[in-house]
Amino acid sequence: MREFKRTDRVGDQLQKELAVLIQREVKDPRLGMVTVSGVTVSRDLGYADVHVTLLGEDDPERIKENLKVLRQASGFLRSQIARRIKLRHVPELRFHYDESVVRGQRLSSLIDEAVESDRARHEDEADDGGEGERD
């Protein structure tokens, strides 16, 4: 069994704090509904890669704009984190768009469409060839 590393604990704590800070403290009208989906902290705690998703947003330009807002707010966010978490050095925040959630939703809807199409085809076949059958 692998022990829970310090970088994992710091990442989890950063994820919780950033989720609240971005929602409540970043007052930029360009910023959409941002969700912090994960934070990976480097071994030396110098960097934190913050993975975000945007609720209901798949326009590349809007995504780019939201990332730009977050990058501009990163200094402010770091200073707020420094007040909330006891760390000797707060990692530099690097924001990345997390496509996995959107990709998962897209795959899920494709699967739903395929299942529905398959079901409809089977119903049509049953209607066409089922005249001699009884229940």
N, C-alpha and C positions, 0 to 999 in steps of 0.2 A: 504494500500500500504506500502510495506516494504522500509525503507530508505536504500540507498546505503551505506554499511558499509565501514569503513576505510580499513579493511583487503581486501575487494573486490577491492578497488581503488589501494592499494599497489600491489595486485596480478596482476591486469591488467597492471600496469606500469612495474612490473618485467617481465611479459610475453613479452612485447614489447622490453624492453632493452635486455633481454636474447636472443631473436630471432636474433637481430642484432649482439650482441657480439659473440654468438656461430658461426654464419656464417662468420663474418669478422675477429675475433680476436683469435679464438682457432685454432692454426696452427698445427694440428695433422693429419698426413696422414691416420690414422686409422678411423678417424671420417667421417661418411657418411653424407648424406643430412638430417640433423636433423631439425625437425619442433617442436616448442614449442606449444603444443596443449592446455595447460592450466596451471595455477599456483594457488595453494590454500595456503593461508597464515594462520598460526595459530593465535589465538586471541591475544596472547601476542607479536606477530610479531617475535617470536624466530626462527620459522622454515617456510620455503616455500617449499611445495611439488611441484616440477616441472615435469609436464607430457610431455613426448616427443614421437614423432613418427619418424620413419626412412623411407624416401621415397624409395619405391620399395624393402624393406628389410624385410624378414620374417625368416631368419636363426637365431635360438636362440643364436648361438655362436657369430655372428656379433652384435646382439642386446646387448648381455652381454659386448662385447668389447667396443661398443660405450658408454654404461652407465659407464663403468670403466674410459674411457677417460674423460667424463663429470665430474665424481666425482673427478678425479685428478685435473681438471681445476676449481673446485668450488671455491677455495680460490682466484684464479686470477679473476674469474667472480665476486665474491663478492666485491673485491677491485675496479673493474671497475664500478660496480653498485654504490658503495659508492661515486664515483666521479660524477656520472650522476644524481642520485636521492638524494634529501635532506631527509635523514632519520637519526634519532639518532643512530639506530642500524640496520644494514642490516641483514635480516634473514639468517640463515644457509640454504644452498640450498641442497635439497634432490631430486635426480633425479629418475624418475620412467618411465618405458616404458608404453605407452598408447596403449593398444591393441584394443580399441574401433574402431579406424579408420580402422585397418586391418580387424577386425571382420565385420564391416559394409560393406567393399568392398567385402569380401567373401560372405556374405549374399546376397548382391546385384547381384553378378555374379550367385549365385545359383538360385535366382529368375528369372534372365534373361534366364538361361538354361531351367528352368521349363516352362516358357512362350513359348519359342521357341519350345520345345518338344511338348507342348500342341497344338500349332499352326500347327506343322507338322502333328500331329496325326489327327487333324480335316480336314486338306487338303487331307490326305490319305483317310479318311472316305468319304469325298465329292467326290473324284475321283472314289472310288469303287462303291458307291451307287447312283451316280448322273446321271446315263445314261438316265433316263426318264424325268429329270428336264429340264426346259428351263429358260433362263434369261429374 
